[in-house]
Amino acid sequence: MRATPLSIDGAWLFEPATFADRRGSFTAPFQGPAFREALGFDLTVAQANQSVSARGVVRGVHYADVPPGQAKYLHVAAGAVRDVVVDLRVGSPTFGRSEAVDLDATSLRAVYLAEGLGHAFQALTDTAVVGYLCSTSYTPSAEHGIDPLDPVLALPWAEGVEPVLSDKDRAAPTLDEALAAGALPTWEACRARYAALRG
């Protein structure tokens, strides 16, 4: 498995090998030793999620309070999505920046994002099934969102695919509103969390 850091600190792309024969194929989208070698710690999995989305559906931008935060490792089991990582850590050198990676069920590439980073994706196919490994369990009071259509963020959603949002995501604050409300994680708190993970 090849691990490549993305341009936002704490976000990684993992590319597994696929073994195919006349029966079909086999792929391991998550591999503990490769993860540890790249990041220097093991991924704690407290919850596994799966979402099924119709074409155009946008989920996110979601993030959790830090501490403890919620790191995510995700891949696409069916269909394809445009996955977007957003740096929401106040004080980070890349605060407000985003990076998009297209993921699909053929390559089974995976994205890891550390605590404090925002996450969103848009389904590019009629049906897209996304599996997530999460480092902490879902805690409603600690979960937040940013408007995925915020013009300040200008996230790179697919051209010609109309975004479909939940009422909750549509009502989420903009980045500037969340910043003014003190609702975003800080770079200092996130760095302390990352240091604790590495022992």
Secondary structure, 3 states (H helix, E strand, C coil): CEEEECCCCCEEEEECCEEEECCEEEECCCCHHHHHHHHCCCCCCCEEEEEEEECCEEEEEEEECCCCCCCEEEEEEECEEEEEEEECCECCCCCCCEEEEEEECCCCCEEEECCCEEEEEEECCCEEEEEEEECCCCCHHHEEECCCCCCCCCCCCCCCCCCECCHHHHCCCCHHHHHHCCCCCEHHHHHHHHHHHCC
